[in-house]
Amino acid sequence: MAVSAYVFVRCRGATEGKIAEIIRTKPHVKRVDTVFGDYDIIAYLEFAELPSSFSVAELHHIVTEEIRTVEGVSSTSTHIVTTQHHLKHEKQRGDG
């Protein structure tokens, strides 16, 4: 079973562009977007082929050691996906 999560990132100062470029190179990060609102960046992480030994500890490590330690990151909020809802046109293209 695949596990995916969204990590919302708050940045100090006007550093979100630089931080987004760093985050996109981290393990399991599939997409990084800068946004307006309470957070500055939303990163999408995906663990597509999980060994049976996978635990949330691996996700915790990536968030705490790979993302939170990036200079300029002030806080994160992690949201694990429970169910993916694909749009109808995505299924028709074969993406879902």
Backbone as numpy.savetxt, mean C-alpha at the origin, in Angstrom:
# Nx Ny Nz CAx CAy CAz Cx Cy Cz
-4.44 -18.00 -0.76 -5.28 -16.82 -0.76 -4.40 -15.57 -0.76
-4.71 -14.63 -1.62 -3.94 -13.39 -1.69 -4.38 -12.44 -0.59
-3.45 -11.64 -0.14 -3.73 -10.61 0.86 -3.31 -9.28 0.24
-4.17 -8.28 0.41 -3.82 -6.94 -0.07 -4.23 -5.92 0.98
-3.60 -4.76 0.90 -3.87 -3.71 1.89 -3.59 -2.34 1.28
-4.29 -1.36 1.81 -4.03 0.03 1.49 -3.31 0.64 2.67
-2.25 1.37 2.40 -1.52 2.07 3.45 -1.65 3.57 3.17
-2.30 4.27 4.09 -2.47 5.72 3.99 -1.29 6.36 4.71
-0.66 7.33 4.07 0.58 7.92 4.59 0.42 9.44 4.74
0.79 9.94 5.92 0.88 11.39 6.14 2.35 11.79 6.04
2.59 12.93 5.38 3.95 13.42 5.19 4.14 14.76 5.89
5.37 15.02 6.27 5.73 16.33 6.83 6.17 17.24 5.69
5.62 18.45 5.67 6.02 19.40 4.64 5.55 18.97 3.26
6.09 19.58 2.25 5.71 19.28 0.87 6.66 18.22 0.29
6.64 17.05 0.90 7.59 16.00 0.52 6.92 14.79 -0.12
5.59 14.85 -0.37 4.88 13.65 -0.80 5.37 13.08 -2.13
5.79 13.93 -3.06 6.29 13.41 -4.33 7.54 12.56 -4.16
8.48 13.06 -3.38 9.72 12.32 -3.12 9.43 11.03 -2.34
8.56 11.13 -1.34 8.22 9.95 -0.53 7.50 8.91 -1.37
6.59 9.34 -2.23 5.86 8.40 -3.09 6.83 7.62 -3.98
7.84 8.31 -4.52 8.82 7.64 -5.37 9.62 6.59 -4.59
9.91 6.87 -3.34 10.63 5.89 -2.50 9.73 4.71 -2.16
8.49 4.99 -1.77 7.56 3.92 -1.37 7.29 2.97 -2.52
7.23 3.48 -3.74 6.89 2.60 -4.87 7.96 1.55 -5.14
9.16 1.71 -4.56 10.22 0.72 -4.74 10.22 -0.35 -3.66
9.34 -0.24 -2.68 9.32 -1.17 -1.55 8.66 -2.49 -1.94
8.98 -3.57 -1.21 8.42 -4.89 -1.53 6.90 -4.90 -1.48
6.29 -5.57 -2.44 4.85 -5.80 -2.52 4.02 -4.57 -2.83
4.64 -3.41 -3.04 3.88 -2.20 -3.39 3.55 -2.27 -4.88
2.26 -2.24 -5.19 1.80 -2.34 -6.58 1.38 -1.00 -7.16
1.00 -0.06 -6.30 0.55 1.25 -6.77 0.74 2.28 -5.66
1.11 3.51 -6.06 1.26 4.61 -5.11 0.62 5.84 -5.75
-0.28 6.49 -5.02 -0.94 7.70 -5.50 -0.80 8.81 -4.46
-0.53 10.03 -4.91 -0.61 11.18 -4.01 -2.04 11.69 -4.10
-2.57 12.13 -2.95 -3.98 12.51 -2.86 -4.16 13.77 -2.02
-5.32 14.40 -2.15 -5.73 15.49 -1.26 -6.55 14.89 -0.14
-6.51 15.49 1.03 -7.33 15.02 2.14 -6.51 14.85 3.40
-7.00 14.00 4.30 -6.33 13.77 5.58 -4.96 13.13 5.42
-4.78 12.38 4.36 -3.50 11.73 4.09 -2.93 12.28 2.78
-1.66 12.10 2.57 -0.98 12.63 1.39 -0.71 11.58 0.32
-0.60 10.32 0.75 -0.26 9.23 -0.16 -1.12 8.01 0.20
-1.55 7.29 -0.82 -2.18 5.98 -0.60 -1.38 4.97 -1.41
-0.88 3.96 -0.72 -0.12 2.89 -1.38 -0.95 1.61 -1.32
-0.93 0.85 -2.41 -1.63 -0.43 -2.47 -0.58 -1.54 -2.47
-0.67 -2.43 -1.49 0.25 -3.56 -1.37 -0.49 -4.84 -1.65
0.20 -5.78 -2.29 -0.44 -7.05 -2.63 0.56 -8.18 -2.44
0.09 -9.20 -1.80 0.87 -10.42 -1.60 0.14 -11.49 -2.40
0.47 -11.60 -3.68 -0.29 -12.43 -4.61 -0.13 -13.93 -4.38
1.08 -14.39 -4.24 1.33 -15.82 -4.07 1.90 -16.04 -2.68
1.01 -16.36 -1.77 1.42 -16.48 -0.38 1.81 -17.90 -0.02
2.91 -18.06 0.67 3.21 -19.38 1.22 2.24 -19.65 2.38
2.07 -20.88 2.72 1.14 -21.21 3.81 1.60 -20.62 5.14
2.86 -20.22 5.22 3.40 -19.67 6.46 3.19 -18.16 6.58
2.51 -17.51 5.60 2.32 -16.06 5.64 1.56 -15.67 6.90
1.98 -14.56 7.47 1.24 -13.99 8.59 1.19 -12.48 8.41
0.35 -11.84 9.16 0.25 -10.39 9.12 1.56 -9.77 9.55
2.43 -10.53 10.19 3.74 -10.02 10.62 4.55 -9.52 9.43
4.42 -10.16 8.26 5.16 -9.71 7.08 4.65 -8.34 6.62
3.34 -8.16 6.61 2.76 -6.86 6.28 3.19 -5.82 7.30
3.15 -6.19 8.56 3.56 -5.29 9.64 5.00 -4.84 9.44
5.87 -5.77 9.08 7.28 -5.44 8.86 7.43 -4.43 7.72
6.73 -4.65 6.61 6.86 -3.74 5.47 6.39 -2.34 5.85
5.26 -2.27 6.57 4.74 -0.95 6.94 5.65 -0.27 7.95
6.05 -0.99 8.99 6.82 -0.34 10.04 8.29 -0.13 9.69
8.89 -1.06 8.96 10.32 -0.97 8.67 10.63 -0.39 7.29
9.74 -0.55 6.33 10.03 -0.09 4.96 9.34 1.22 4.61
8.17 1.48 5.19 7.43 2.69 4.84 7.54 3.75 5.92
7.26 3.41 7.17 7.31 4.41 8.25 8.69 4.99 8.47
9.72 4.27 8.08 11.08 4.77 8.31 11.57 5.72 7.21
10.77 5.90 6.15 11.15 6.84 5.09 11.14 8.25 5.67
12.23 8.98 5.44 12.32 10.34 5.97 11.18 11.20 5.43
10.46 11.86 6.34 9.35 12.72 5.98 7.99 12.10 6.24
7.94 10.79 6.49 6.68 10.14 6.83 6.38 10.44 8.29
5.19 11.00 8.56 4.84 11.30 9.95 3.93 10.25 10.56
3.08 9.59 9.75 2.22 8.52 10.28 1.65 7.70 9.14
1.17 6.51 9.49 0.51 5.64 8.51 -0.75 5.04 9.13
-1.63 4.60 8.26 -2.83 3.87 8.67 -3.02 2.75 7.66
-3.04 1.51 8.13 -3.09 0.35 7.25 -4.48 -0.27 7.27
-4.99 -0.58 6.07 -6.33 -1.14 5.92 -6.24 -2.40 5.07
-6.44 -3.56 5.69 -6.37 -4.84 4.98 -7.68 -5.07 4.25
-7.59 -5.45 2.98 -8.77 -5.70 2.16 -9.40 -7.02 2.58
-10.72 -6.99 2.78 -11.44 -8.22 3.13 -12.11 -8.85 1.93
-12.62 -8.01 1.01 -13.28 -8.49 -0.20 -13.01 -7.50 -1.32
-12.64 -8.00 -2.49 -12.43 -7.13 -3.65 -13.70 -7.15 -4.50
-14.15 -5.96 -4.87 -15.33 -5.81 -5.72 -14.87 -5.23 -7.05
-14.85 -6.05 -8.09 -14.37 -5.60 -9.40 -15.51 -4.96 -10.18
-15.16 -3.97 -10.97 -16.12 -3.36 -11.87 -16.44 -4.31 -13.00
-17.62 -4.22 -13.53 -18.07 -5.11 -14.59 -17.12 -5.10 -15.79
-16.66 -3.91 -16.22 -15.78 -3.84 -17.40 -14.42 -4.46 -17.14
-13.97 -4.52 -15.88 -12.69 -5.16 -15.57 -12.78 -6.66 -15.80
-13.90 -7.27 -15.44 -14.06 -8.70 -15.65 -14.13 -9.04 -17.13
-14.76 -8.18 -17.92 -14.87 -8.42 -19.34 -13.51 -8.37 -20.03
-12.60 -7.51 -19.54 -11.27 -7.42 -20.12 -10.38 -8.57 -19.66
-10.82 -9.32 -18.65 -10.01 -10.40 -18.15 -9.10 -9.99 -17.02
-9.31 -8.80 -16.43 -8.48 -8.32 -15.32 -8.95 -8.85 -13.99
-10.08 -9.40 -13.88 -10.61 -9.77 -12.57 -10.93 -11.16 -12.51
